Amino acid sequence: MDPRQLRISDYGYELPDQRIAQFALEPRDAAKLLTWNAGTIAHRHVSDMMQAIADLGFGQGGHLVLNETRVVQARLIFPRGDAKPFELFYLHPAKDSVEQAMAAQGRLEAICKVRYSKKWKDGDILMIDRLRARRIRIEGDVSVVEFFWDSQETWSELLEHLGQLPLPPYLQRQAEAADHERYQTVFARVEGSVAAPTAGLHWTEALLKEIEAKAWTPAKVRLHVGAGTFQPVSSERMEDHPMHSEEISIDVSTMRSLADDQTIWAVGTTAARTLESLYWLGLSVLDGNDPPHCLDQWAPYASREVWPSRGEALHGLADALEAAGRDRYLGQSALLIAPPYSMKVVDVLMTNFHQPHSTLLLLVAAAIGPKWFELYQSALNSDYRFLSYGDACLLRVQP
């Protein structure tokens, strides 16, 4: 079946509110871990990761792919006299790359969601401390906003000083002091996300060292997670759902290292989307095109007679970038991974348990097949905690 014809109502399950984790467990690796190997389920904890990966038949090592993005303080609260304040949720820059935006000084055009948007009159300048905001225009349910400030601070520094942590909407609470540390991975390095790559939240420095000692080599990629990751699929058929795009970045040397025949283990759906995007970007290059700046959501679903290998696609993309004088790929991916998609790069996926009727659940269904429902029911029956601060699963991707 073409994924355009998928009915999102077929990808639902009953998620009681009390199963949505409201706070992170301590320590990080105390979370439960469900392993899935061609229908065989085992229950462990993240701290037992070496045994869990052995359950899947991958004890010999390979590449452990981590998303090194860091969450920014994206919620900006602008006072409005006695009325409820405006809340501007910074989503991403309107023009520049995410990393260029983080380094911007003095001025930035950005895409924002605005609470009480109708109350923001044309020409009104909002102000919080040394930061001012003017709306340029409205585009659908978001606004293009010009931020400007007189200090020498970067946009990153302003968000750190004036913003608030953007916890997922389903937590329905304000961020607390502990969230500032727990809603970041221990390997977060490059600022730009407005949501955490949550599978990575379970990892500790000690666990990473333990995995490395067993011949798993860390590989760092970046996908700056957007608020679209929480966007529900509101249309019944997927052909009517516009997939959100997110900025991805990976250096050529990492691409080449991943082009061997070793196992590739993606920590999180964001790492998986980045890796799978590289295959389709490489395929476009092998077809005689320049590396696309933005990968279309339907790119994988065109028919073709020959399917290049993972190594051919990754080396092809790396060759094209180097020929253009570039040492990394930086662009956008709107890739939709949904049944009957077959993973081209990822062999093992670690991920949390996702919302019903979400594109993240579709990705899981593509990774392991129609028995995804059985996996989720096992987790519900075994008192697993769901969503961002919840427990995790480790999946052997179906061939």
C-alpha positions in Angstrom: 0.0 0.0 0.0 1.1 3.5 -0.8 1.4 5.4 2.6 -0.6 8.2 1.1 -3.6 5.9 1.5 -3.0 5.0 5.1 -5.8 5.8 7.5 -4.4 7.3 10.7 -7.4 5.9 12.6 -5.7 2.4 12.2 -2.8 3.6 14.3 -4.5 4.4 17.5 -4.6 2.8 21.0 -6.1 3.7 24.3 -3.6 5.8 26.4 -4.9 6.6 29.9 -3.8 10.0 31.2 -2.2 8.3 34.3 0.2 6.4 32.0 1.7 9.6 30.7 4.9 10.2 32.7 4.9 13.7 34.3 8.4 13.6 35.6 11.7 11.9 34.8 12.9 9.0 36.8 16.2 9.2 38.7 18.7 8.0 37.8 18.3 8.3 34.1 18.9 4.7 33.3 16.3 3.5 35.8 13.6 3.5 33.1 12.1 0.2 32.0 13.2 -1.1 28.6 11.1 -3.4 26.4 13.1 -5.4 23.8 11.5 -6.6 20.6 13.1 -9.2 18.4 10.8 -10.4 15.6 7.8 -10.7 18.0 9.8 -11.9 21.0 9.4 -9.5 23.9 11.6 -9.2 27.0 11.4 -6.7 29.9 14.5 -5.1 31.2 15.8 -1.7 32.4 17.9 0.8 30.5 20.7 0.0 33.0 20.7 -3.5 31.5 21.4 -2.2 28.0 24.3 -4.6 27.2 22.1 -7.6 27.9 19.2 -6.0 26.0 21.2 -5.4 22.9 22.4 -9.0 23.1 18.8 -10.1 23.3 18.5 -8.7 19.8 21.5 -10.6 18.5 23.7 -7.5 18.2 26.3 -8.1 21.0 29.3 -7.7 18.5 29.3 -3.9 18.3 28.8 -1.3 15.6 27.8 2.3 15.3 25.7 4.0 18.1 24.1 7.1 16.5 23.3 10.0 18.9 21.5 13.2 18.2 23.6 15.9 19.8 21.0 18.7 19.6 20.3 20.8 22.7 17.0 22.2 23.7 16.7 26.0 23.9 14.5 28.1 26.2 12.0 28.7 23.5 9.1 30.2 25.5 9.1 34.0 25.8 6.6 35.7 28.0 5.8 39.3 27.2 3.7 41.2 29.8 0.5 43.0 28.7 -0.5 45.2 31.6 -3.3 43.7 33.6 -4.2 41.3 30.9 -2.8 37.8 30.4 0.7 38.1 28.8 1.6 37.2 25.3 3.5 34.0 25.0 5.8 33.7 21.9 7.0 30.2 21.3 10.1 30.5 19.1 10.0 27.6 16.6 12.8 28.3 14.1 14.5 31.1 12.1 12.6 32.5 9.2 15.6 32.6 6.9 18.9 31.4 8.3 20.0 28.0 9.5 19.3 27.1 13.1 22.9 27.4 14.1 23.2 30.8 12.4 20.2 32.0 14.3 21.6 30.9 17.6 24.7 33.1 16.9 22.6 36.1 15.6 23.2 39.5 17.3 21.0 42.5 17.3 18.2 41.2 15.1 16.5 38.0 14.1 13.4 37.1 12.0 11.8 34.0 13.4 8.7 31.8 13.1 6.7 31.7 16.3 3.4 30.5 17.7 1.7 33.3 19.6 -0.8 32.8 22.4 -3.5 35.5 22.3 -2.4 36.3 18.8 -5.6 38.2 17.9 -4.8 40.7 20.7 -1.5 41.7 19.1 -2.4 44.7 17.0 -0.5 45.8 13.9 2.5 48.0 14.8 2.6 47.2 18.5 6.1 46.5 19.9 6.3 43.9 22.6 9.1 44.2 25.2 10.6 42.0 27.8 13.7 43.4 29.5 16.1 44.3 26.6 14.3 42.2 24.0 11.6 43.7 21.7 9.3 42.0 19.2 7.4 43.2 16.2 5.1 41.1 14.1 5.8 41.2 10.4 2.9 39.0 9.2 0.7 36.0 10.0 1.2 32.8 8.1 -1.6 30.3 8.9 -1.3 29.4 12.6 2.1 31.0 13.1 3.6 34.5 13.0 6.8 35.8 11.4 8.3 38.0 14.1 11.2 40.4 14.1 13.1 40.3 17.4 15.6 43.1 18.0 17.9 44.0 20.9 20.7 46.5 21.6 23.1 44.4 23.7 26.0 42.3 22.3 24.3 39.1 23.3 23.5 36.3 20.8 20.0 35.0 20.3 21.2 31.9 22.2 22.2 33.9 25.2 19.0 35.9 25.1 16.9 32.8 25.2 18.9 31.4 28.0 18.4 34.6 30.1 14.8 35.5 29.2 13.2 32.3 27.9 11.5 29.3 29.6 12.0 25.6 28.9 9.4 24.3 26.4 8.1 21.2 28.0 5.7 19.1 25.8 2.1 20.3 25.9 0.8 17.0 27.3 2.7 17.5 30.5 0.4 20.4 31.3 2.7 21.9 33.8 5.4 24.6 34.1 9.1 23.6 33.9 10.7 23.1 37.3 14.4 23.4 38.3 15.1 19.7 37.7 13.7 19.8 34.2 16.6 22.1 33.1 19.0 19.2 33.5 16.7 16.3 32.9 15.1 17.6 29.6 18.6 17.6 28.0 20.6 14.5 27.0 24.1 14.1 28.6 25.5 14.4 25.0 23.6 17.5 24.0 26.0 20.0 22.5 24.5 22.2 19.7 21.6 24.4 20.6 18.6 24.6 18.3 15.8 22.2 19.4 12.4 23.2 20.9 11.8 19.6 22.1 14.2 16.9 23.4 15.3 13.8 21.5 13.7 11.8 24.3 15.2 8.3 23.8 18.5 10.0 24.6 17.3 11.2 28.0 17.8 7.7 29.4 21.6 7.6 28.7 24.2 8.3 31.3 27.9 8.9 30.9 28.7 5.6 32.6 26.3 3.7 30.3 27.9 5.3 27.2 31.3 4.2 28.4 30.1 0.7 29.0 28.7 0.5 25.5 31.8 1.9 24.0 33.9 -0.7 25.8 31.8 -3.4 23.9 32.9 -2.1 20.5 30.0 0.3 19.9 31.4 3.5 18.3 29.4 6.7 19.0 28.5 8.7 15.9 27.0 12.2 16.3 24.3 13.7 14.1 22.1 16.7 14.5 18.4 17.0 13.9 17.0 20.1 15.6 13.7 18.9 16.8 10.7 21.2 16.0 7.4 21.6 17.6 5.9 19.7 14.7 7.0 16.5 16.4 3.9 16.9 18.6 1.7 17.9 15.7 -1.3 15.5 15.6 -2.3 14.0 12.3 -5.6 15.7 11.8 -6.5 14.3 8.4 -7.8 10.7 8.1 -5.6 9.8 5.1 -1.9 10.5 5.2 -1.9 12.0 1.7 -3.6 15.1 3.3 -1.0 15.5 6.1 1.8 17.9 5.4 4.8 16.5 7.2 6.8 19.0 9.2 10.5 19.6 8.2 13.4 19.8 10.5 17.0 20.9 10.0 19.5 18.0 9.9 23.3 18.2 9.8 26.0 15.5 9.6 29.6 15.8 8.6 31.1 13.9 5.7 33.6 11.9 7.8 30.7 10.5 9.9 28.8 9.6 6.7 31.7 7.6 5.4 32.2 5.8 8.7 28.6 4.7 8.6 28.9 3.4 5.1 30.6 0.1 6.2 28.7 -3.1 6.9 28.5 -2.8 10.7 25.3 -2.6 12.7 23.8 0.9 13.0 21.9 1.6 16.2 19.8 4.8 16.2 19.0 6.3 19.6 15.7 7.9 19.0 13.4 8.6 16.1 15.2 11.8 15.3 18.5 10.0 14.8 16.6 7.4 12.7 15.0 10.1 10.5 18.4 11.7 10.0 20.0 8.5 9.0 17.2 7.4 6.6 17.2 10.9 5.1 20.8 10.5 4.2 20.0 7.4 2.1 17.4 9.3 0.0 19.7 12.3 -0.4 22.4 10.0 -1.6 20.0 8.3 -3.9 19.1 11.7 -5.5 22.8 12.3 -6.0 23.3 8.9 -7.6 20.5 9.8 -10.0 22.5 12.7 -11.2 21.2 15.5 -9.1 22.8 18.0 -6.7 22.2 17.2 -3.0 18.7 18.5 -2.3 18.4 21.3 0.3 15.1 19.9 1.5 14.0 16.2 1.3 10.4 15.8 0.4 8.1 13.7 2.6 7.2 11.4 -0.3 10.8 10.9 -1.6 11.0 7.2 -0.7 7.8 6.1 -2.3 8.5 6.4 -6.0 9.0 3.0 -7.7 12.4 2.1 -9.1 14.1 -1.0 -10.4 17.5 -0.7 -8.7 18.0 0.1 -5.0 21.6 1.1 -4.2 23.1 -0.2 -1.0 23.5 1.9 2.2 27.2 2.3 1.5 26.7 3.4 -2.1 24.2 6.0 -1.1 26.2 7.4 1.8 29.5 7.5 -0.2 27.6 9.0 -3.1 26.3 11.9 -1.0 29.7 12.3 0.7 31.5 12.5 -2.7 29.0 15.1 -4.0 29.5 17.3 -0.9 33.3 17.1 -1.1 33.2 17.9 -4.8 31.2 21.1 -3.9 33.8 22.0 -1.3 31.5 21.1 1.6 32.5 19.0 4.7 29.0 18.4 5.9 25.4 18.2 4.8 23.1 20.9 6.2 19.5 21.0 5.0 15.9 20.2 5.8 14.2 16.9 5.9 10.4 16.4 5.8 10.8 12.6 5.4 7.7 10.6 6.4 8.5 7.1 7.6 5.3 5.1 7.5 4.3 1.5 6.4 5.3 0.0 4.0 8.6 1.9 4.4 11.6 -0.4 4.8 14.6 1.0 6.7 17.6 1.5 4.5 20.2 2.5 7.1 18.9 1.7 10.7 19.3 -1.9 12.1 18.3 -1.2 15.7 16.1 1.5 17.1 15.8 2.7 20.7 12.7 4.9 21.2 10.1 5.9 23.8 6.4 5.1 23.5 4.6 7.6 21.4 1.2 9.2 21.2 -1.7 7.5 19.3 -2.3 8.7 15.8 1.1 10.3 15.5 3.8 10.2 12.8 6.2 8.8 15.4 4.0 5.8 15.9 3.9 5.3 12.1 7.7 5.2 12.2 7.6 2.5 14.8 5.0 0.5 12.7 7.3 0.8 9.7 10.3 -0.4 11.8 8.7 -3.6 13.2 5.5 -4.2 11.1 1.9 -4.6 12.0 2.7 -6.2 15.4 3.4 -2.7 16.8 0.0 -2.9 18.5 1.1 -6.1 20.3 4.2 -4.3 21.5 2.3 -1.3 22.8 -0.3 -3.5 24.6 2.5 -5.4 26.3 3.9 -2.1 27.5 0.5 -1.0 28.8 -0.1 -4.3 30.5 3.3 -4.1 32.1 2.9 -0.7 33.6 5.3 1.1 31.4 5.3 4.9 31.5 4.6 6.7 28.2 5.8 9.7 26.1 8.7 12.1 26.7 9.6 11.3 30.3 8.4 7.7 30.0 10.1 4.3 29.5 11.7 3.0 26.3 11.8 0.1 23.9 14.7 -1.4 21.9 13.6 -2.7 18.5 15.3 -5.0 16.0 14.2 -3.5 12.8 12.5 -5.9 10.4 14.5 -6.6 7.2 
